[in-house]
Amino acid sequence: MSTTATTETALPANPSAASFDCQDLEVTLMGATGGAVILQHVNLRVERGEFVSILGTSGSGKTTLLRVIGGLQQASGGTVLCGGAPVTGPPKGVVTVFQNYTESLLPWRTVRRNVGLGIERDLSKAECATRVEETLAIVGLEAYADEYPSRLSGGMQQRVQIARALAMRPSVLLMDEPFGALDAMTKASLQDQLQQVQAVTKTTIVFVTHDVEEAVYLSDRVIVLQGRPAQVGFELAIELERPRHQITTKEHADYLKARHRTYEALGHGVSNA
C-alpha cells in the first residue's frame, strides 16, 4: 500500500460543506481501441466524519472513483467538490491509501522513520518525533518503533501504513482494499483497529472493498456501483450501534438484513427466472 497526501489538517473552503460531493461525474479511459466510459452520471455525497464503503463487481470503476475524488485522476465530465471546492489535484488534508503495503514501506527505515516519512520535511525534528509517537500509540505499535519492516507480520506492516497516513493528520482517508491481502483473523483485527482510529480522530473514510461483510460491519453507509458504465445503483444506511463487535454485531438481525440486501444489489443470490 502506498500513501499520497499533504500534511494539511483541514479541508478547504466551506467548513460546513461535505467532504465530497460528486454531481453527474463521468470518467472515460483511453485504451488501444479508443475511449471507454467507465463511470457515468455518478452522484455521491460523503459527509464529514462519515464512513462510506464502495462496492461493485470487478471492473466497475471503484478504484477509478476513489482516484478521481482524491485528485489523482481527472474526471471527464461533471463536478467533484471537496469541502465545497473543485478538485483539481490532491486536496489538502486528504490521504489516499492503496493496497501494496509491502512495496511502499522502505526496508532500510525503522517503523518510526517509515511513519515519519510524510511529515519530516514539514515539521521540526521535535514536532515530527512527537507526532510519530502519538500516531504509533493510536495503532498500537509503540513497542515496535525501532523494528524494521521485514521483522513484522503483514498485519503489522499494514498498521505502519495506516500510521504513516494518520501522522499527516488527514481530514479524509481514501482506502482501496487495504485489508484485501490479509488472512481472516488479521483482517478482523485491523477492521476493529480502524474503527477505533476513526472514533478518536473523527476522520472521514471512503473505503473500497469487495468484501460485503467488511463493508456492512465498518460503514455508516454502503454504496454499490452498478451497470456499464457504472453509476451509484444502490445505497444503504447501516444503522448499527457503535462500537461494533465481530461476533455480536454480525449476529444482529439488522446486520444480517443489511448484508442480505447488499449481496442482492451485487447480483448474488438473485434468481434470473
N, C-alpha and C positions, 0 to 999 in steps of 0.2 A: 504494500500500500504506500502510496506517496501522498504528500500533502502540499497544498498550494494555498497561500493566504497572505494577507498583510497583517501587521500587528495592531491595527486599529481595533478598538473595542466596541465602537458604536456604529450602527447602520447609518447611512447618510440620510439627508433630507428630513422629511416629516417624522418626528418621533412617534406619532400615533398611527402611521401607515403600517400596512402589513409587511412582514419580512419579504415576501414575494407576491407579485400579482401579475399573472400572465393572461393576456387577452388575445384570442384568435392567433395564438402562436403557431407558426409554421416553420418547419425545417426541411430543406431539400439538400441531400448529399449527392455529390457528383461522383460517378464511377466510370468504368471503361465504356459502358453503354449509354452514358448520359446521366441526367439527374433523376434521382428517386426521392419522392416525397415521403419522409419518414413520419413526421408529425404534422397534423393539420387541425386547425380550429381547437387548439388546446387552451382551455380556460381553467386556471388553477390559482387559488389564493391561499397562501400559508401565513397564518397569524404569528405574531411574535410569541416565542415560548412554546409553540406547538410542536408536537412530534408527529410527522406525517410520513407514512410509508407508501412507496410507489411500486406496484406490481404490474406484471404483464408477461405474456409469453415471450420466448426468445426472439429477439429481433424487433420487438415492439417499440423500441426507442426510449427505454427507461434511462439508460446511461446518457443518451443524447440529450434528453430533457434536463438531466442533472447538470451536464456540462454547459447547457445554454443558460440556465438560471444562475450558474456560478460564474458566468462571464468567460468561460474557456472556449466557447464556440458561439458563432454568430447565428442569430435567428434569420430565417429568410423572409419572414413576414410577421405581422402582429407586433405586440408590445410586451416587454418584460421589464417590470419595475422591481427594484429592491429598496425598501424603505421609502417608496414613493419616487425614487429617481431612476431614470432609464439605465439599464445595464449595458455598458459599452465595453466592459472588461471586468476582471475580478473585483467585485465590490469590496469596499472597506469592511473589515470585520467578518468576512465570510471565508471559511476554510473548506476546501474540497479534499476529501479523504478517499483514496482509491484502495483497491484490494491487495496490490502486490507489495506487502509489507517487507518480505524478505529482500526485495531488490531496493527498497527505499532506505532501510537502516544502513548507516555507514559502519562497516565491521571494525574499523580501527578506532572508533569512538565508543566510549562507555555509554551506558544508559543515560547518565546525567548529561553528557555532552551531546548525545543524539537529541534529547528532549530540548536542549537549549539552542539547537541549530537555527531555528526560525526567528529567534529574538536576540541573538548575541550581538548583532550589528546595530541594533536599535536601542539597547539598554546598556547601562553601565555594568561592569563586571559584578558588582554587588547586587544590583537590581536583578540581573539575569539569574544569579545564583539563588536569590530568594524566590523568584518566580518558579524556577525549576523545582526547588524543594517543595513548594506549595503544591505544584501540579503532581509531582510524584506521590505525595500523600493522598491526593484525590483518587488516584488509580491504584493505590496500594503497592507501590514499587519502591518505597524508601529503602528497603533492605537490599535492593539490587542496583542501587545507583552507580556503583563502581564496577559492575559486571559488564562484559561485552556481549553483543547480540548472539554470538554463536553459542553462548552458555545458557541461553534462555529457551524455554519452550515456545511453540508457535503462539499460544495464547498470550504469553508474557510479551513476546515481540509485538503482538498486536496492541497490547496496552501501552507499550512505548510509543507506538504511532499515534494512538489517541492522546497520550500525554503531550506529544510534540504539538499536536493541533491545539490542545487546550491551553498550552503555555502561551499561545498567541492571543489568548483572551478573546476568542471569536464570539460574535453575536449569533452566528449561524454555523452549524456543521452540516455539510453535504456529504453523505456517506454512500459509497457504491459497493454493495455486498461486502461489507467489511469482515463479516464472520463466515463467509461462504466456504472458505478452505479449511475450516476448523472442525474437529470432531464434536459430537453432540454435547458432551459434558463441558468442554471448554467453551463452546458457543453459548450454552445456557449461563455459564458463569459470567461471560462478558456481556451478555444481554442485561443481566442484573447490575453489573458494574456501570453500564451505560445509563440505565435508569437512575442510579444513584448520582452519577455525574450531572445529569440533567436537573435532578431535583436540587442540587447545590448551585449550579451555575445559571439555571433558567435559560439555557441555550436553545434556540430554535434548531430542530433537527429534521432534515429531509433525508430519508433512508430508502435506498433502492435495494430490493431483495427479491429472490424467487421463492422464499420460504413463507407460506401463508401463516403458519403458526407463529413464526417470529414477528411478522407484521402485526398480527392481531394482538399479540402479547405486549409489544412495545408501544404501540401507537395510540395517539388521540384520534387519528383519522387514517383510513386506508383508501388509497386511490388505485384503481385498476385502469391501465391503458388498454383500449380495445380497438380492433379494426386495423385496416391497412389502407391508407395511412392511419396512424393511431391517434386517438383523442381520448379524453377522460370519459370512460364509458360507465364507470361505477364509482360511487363514493359512499363511504360508510363511517359514521362516527362510532368510536369504540368507547362505550360508557361503562368502563370497569374502574373500580376504585384503585387508587394508588396508595402505598406501594403495592406492586403485584408480586405474586409468588408462583414459582414454576409449577407447583403441584396444585395448590388450592385455586389459583386463578384459572388454570387450564381445566379444572373440573367444574367450573361455574357454568351454569346454563347460558348466561349471556355471552361468555367466551365461545362456547360451542356453537351457539347460534351465529355469531359473527364469523367464525371460522367457516361454517357451512355456507353462508351467503357469499363469502369471498371466493371460496372454491367454485361455487356456481358461476360467479362473474368471470372466472378464468376459463370456464367451459368444462370443468371437471364434474363428473357425476350427473351430467345433464343428458337426458335421452334425446336422440335425434329423430325419434319417431314423431 
